[in-house]
Amino acid sequence: MRIATGNEDDNIVDDGKDPSSKAPGAKGGKKRAENMTAEGRAEIAPKAANK
């Protein structure tokens, strides 16, 4: 809130990490799905639906 009011500087430090790696699953799930066959996706779909 202090940044929005101008009472504090907006200093964002770049830690050198890939931004998409910071968000869990942002890149991994899509890549995994691309590499899987339809049969493989059908096999894991019920497990995901039960979570």
mmCIF file of the C-alpha atoms, coordinates in Angstrom:
data_MODEL
# 
_entry.id   MODEL 
# 
loop_
_atom_site.group_PDB 
_atom_site.id 
_atom_site.type_symbol 
_atom_site.label_atom_id 
_atom_site.label_alt_id 
_atom_site.label_comp_id 
_atom_site.label_asym_id 
_atom_site.label_entity_id 
_atom_site.label_seq_id 
_atom_site.pdbx_PDB_ins_code 
_atom_site.Cartn_x 
_atom_site.Cartn_y 
_atom_site.Cartn_z 
_atom_site.occupancy 
_atom_site.B_iso_or_equiv 
_atom_site.pdbx_formal_charge 
_atom_site.auth_seq_id 
_atom_site.auth_comp_id 
_atom_site.auth_asym_id 
_atom_site.auth_atom_id 
_atom_site.pdbx_PDB_model_num 
ATOM 1  C CA . MET A 1 1  ? 0.000   0.000   0.000   1.00 0.00 ? 1  MET A CA 1 
ATOM 2  C CA . ARG A 1 2  ? 2.868   2.358   0.709   1.00 0.00 ? 2  ARG A CA 1 
ATOM 3  C CA . ILE A 1 3  ? 4.112   2.008   -2.860  1.00 0.00 ? 3  ILE A CA 1 
ATOM 4  C CA . ALA A 1 4  ? 0.705   3.066   -4.227  1.00 0.00 ? 4  ALA A CA 1 
ATOM 5  C CA . THR A 1 5  ? 0.685   6.184   -2.067  1.00 0.00 ? 5  THR A CA 1 
ATOM 6  C CA . GLY A 1 6  ? 4.217   7.161   -3.026  1.00 0.00 ? 6  GLY A CA 1 
ATOM 7  C CA . ASN A 1 7  ? 5.642   6.785   0.483   1.00 0.00 ? 7  ASN A CA 1 
ATOM 8  C CA . GLU A 1 8  ? 8.008   4.022   -0.590  1.00 0.00 ? 8  GLU A CA 1 
ATOM 9  C CA . ASP A 1 9  ? 10.120  3.419   -3.690  1.00 0.00 ? 9  ASP A CA 1 
ATOM 10 C CA . ASP A 1 10 ? 9.183   0.661   -6.119  1.00 0.00 ? 10 ASP A CA 1 
ATOM 11 C CA . ASN A 1 11 ? 12.514  -1.178  -6.120  1.00 0.00 ? 11 ASN A CA 1 
ATOM 12 C CA . ILE A 1 12 ? 12.088  -4.602  -7.668  1.00 0.00 ? 12 ILE A CA 1 
ATOM 13 C CA . VAL A 1 13 ? 15.204  -6.752  -7.419  1.00 0.00 ? 13 VAL A CA 1 
ATOM 14 C CA . ASP A 1 14 ? 15.916  -9.132  -10.292 1.00 0.00 ? 14 ASP A CA 1 
ATOM 15 C CA . ASP A 1 15 ? 17.095  -12.388 -8.764  1.00 0.00 ? 15 ASP A CA 1 
ATOM 16 C CA . GLY A 1 16 ? 18.067  -13.859 -12.156 1.00 0.00 ? 16 GLY A CA 1 
ATOM 17 C CA . LYS A 1 17 ? 15.435  -16.592 -12.093 1.00 0.00 ? 17 LYS A CA 1 
ATOM 18 C CA . ASP A 1 18 ? 13.110  -17.344 -14.974 1.00 0.00 ? 18 ASP A CA 1 
ATOM 19 C CA . PRO A 1 19 ? 9.744   -15.689 -14.134 1.00 0.00 ? 19 PRO A CA 1 
ATOM 20 C CA . SER A 1 20 ? 7.812   -18.676 -15.434 1.00 0.00 ? 20 SER A CA 1 
ATOM 21 C CA . SER A 1 21 ? 9.815   -20.946 -13.141 1.00 0.00 ? 21 SER A CA 1 
ATOM 22 C CA . LYS A 1 22 ? 8.680   -18.956 -10.144 1.00 0.00 ? 22 LYS A CA 1 
ATOM 23 C CA . ALA A 1 23 ? 5.025   -19.677 -10.828 1.00 0.00 ? 23 ALA A CA 1 
ATOM 24 C CA . PRO A 1 24 ? 4.656   -23.376 -10.064 1.00 0.00 ? 24 PRO A CA 1 
ATOM 25 C CA . GLY A 1 25 ? 3.411   -25.345 -12.995 1.00 0.00 ? 25 GLY A CA 1 
ATOM 26 C CA . ALA A 1 26 ? 3.286   -22.410 -15.368 1.00 0.00 ? 26 ALA A CA 1 
ATOM 27 C CA . LYS A 1 27 ? 5.614   -24.045 -17.850 1.00 0.00 ? 27 LYS A CA 1 
ATOM 28 C CA . GLY A 1 28 ? 5.899   -27.645 -16.681 1.00 0.00 ? 28 GLY A CA 1 
ATOM 29 C CA . GLY A 1 29 ? 2.297   -28.759 -17.035 1.00 0.00 ? 29 GLY A CA 1 
ATOM 30 C CA . LYS A 1 30 ? 1.932   -27.488 -20.585 1.00 0.00 ? 30 LYS A CA 1 
ATOM 31 C CA . LYS A 1 31 ? 5.180   -29.068 -21.691 1.00 0.00 ? 31 LYS A CA 1 
ATOM 32 C CA . ARG A 1 32 ? 4.276   -32.367 -20.057 1.00 0.00 ? 32 ARG A CA 1 
ATOM 33 C CA . ALA A 1 33 ? 0.880   -32.394 -21.779 1.00 0.00 ? 33 ALA A CA 1 
ATOM 34 C CA . GLU A 1 34 ? 2.486   -31.694 -25.155 1.00 0.00 ? 34 GLU A CA 1 
ATOM 35 C CA . ASN A 1 35 ? 4.777   -34.695 -24.762 1.00 0.00 ? 35 ASN A CA 1 
ATOM 36 C CA . MET A 1 36 ? 2.101   -37.126 -23.556 1.00 0.00 ? 36 MET A CA 1 
ATOM 37 C CA . THR A 1 37 ? -0.031  -39.310 -25.765 1.00 0.00 ? 37 THR A CA 1 
ATOM 38 C CA . ALA A 1 38 ? -3.824  -39.241 -25.576 1.00 0.00 ? 38 ALA A CA 1 
ATOM 39 C CA . GLU A 1 39 ? -3.700  -42.568 -23.758 1.00 0.00 ? 39 GLU A CA 1 
ATOM 40 C CA . GLY A 1 40 ? -1.292  -41.182 -21.176 1.00 0.00 ? 40 GLY A CA 1 
ATOM 41 C CA . ARG A 1 41 ? -3.494  -38.156 -20.539 1.00 0.00 ? 41 ARG A CA 1 
ATOM 42 C CA . ALA A 1 42 ? -6.558  -40.387 -20.221 1.00 0.00 ? 42 ALA A CA 1 
ATOM 43 C CA . GLU A 1 43 ? -4.715  -42.515 -17.678 1.00 0.00 ? 43 GLU A CA 1 
ATOM 44 C CA . ILE A 1 44 ? -3.836  -39.630 -15.342 1.00 0.00 ? 44 ILE A CA 1 
ATOM 45 C CA . ALA A 1 45 ? -7.073  -37.631 -15.787 1.00 0.00 ? 45 ALA A CA 1 
ATOM 46 C CA . PRO A 1 46 ? -9.087  -39.633 -13.206 1.00 0.00 ? 46 PRO A CA 1 
ATOM 47 C CA . LYS A 1 47 ? -6.315  -39.133 -10.630 1.00 0.00 ? 47 LYS A CA 1 
ATOM 48 C CA . ALA A 1 48 ? -6.412  -35.368 -11.196 1.00 0.00 ? 48 ALA A CA 1 
ATOM 49 C CA . ALA A 1 49 ? -10.215 -35.271 -11.026 1.00 0.00 ? 49 ALA A CA 1 
ATOM 50 C CA . ASN A 1 50 ? -10.199 -36.981 -7.621  1.00 0.00 ? 50 ASN A CA 1 
ATOM 51 C CA . LYS A 1 51 ? -7.966  -34.351 -6.010  1.00 0.00 ? 51 LYS A CA 1 
# 
